[in-house]
């Protein structure tokens, strides 16, 4: 009897489940870590469905809130997909800032000629950028960042009900500011390494003028690698405070973006 009641309950709330799956599934598939190609698609789909099933009975939505017309429901699903993509963009910009920093340092060191395949995106990436990205993902998981994401999705249905999406200029300004913060984060994390490498190049240039018999080009390869890796390792000591601040900002910004979508 209980199983029959459960089946009837799920059939009654099927449209609500589809609505929850559209918002959470989009965020889940585009989030760092979960968007990795190394994670099987079947696992992603199963996890998104299970979490959506758990959220369906507790979100403030009822079958009466769902539109009856097919066109209206289809448009509502599109708006939910857009909300999920916008929330995922916040976290992806933060991790993109880390990758940008790693790309710059890798180029300065000379590792840009030795690219590796990034299993997260399926594209080639500099070794330093890949290491910084994986290191940030481990910190994100150890801080239970994925739990906050699921909590944010649950809260989003209280802050922004389906059909209340409102696009305005403050949302565009917010996205532009997030893009700017991505580059600021990359500079904050890798500024010491880039500064040391710049000073090393200046010193080698002066030494080349003083002792022209020395082959400074060949010497610079080894010196840049040694200095770059050494100061990159030192930078990792202060990596977490800076990254945690940006993560905290991103997690707190998600409810703010949802409220902006709601026109509040």
Buried (B, 14 or more C-beta within 10 A) or exposed (E): EEEEEEEEEBEEBEBBBBBBBBBBBBBBBBBBBBBBEEBEEEEBBEBBBEBBBEBBEEBEBEEEBBBEEEEEBEBBBEBBBBBBBBBBBBBBBBBBBBBBBBBBBBBBBBBBEEBEEBEBEEEEBBBBBBBBBBBBBEBBEEBEBBEBBBEBBBBBBEBBBBBEBEEEEEBEEBBEEBBEBBBEBBEBBBEBBBEBBEEBBEEBEEEBEEEEEEEBEEEBEEBBEEBBBEBBEEBEEEBBEEBBEBBEBBBEBBBBBBEBBBEE
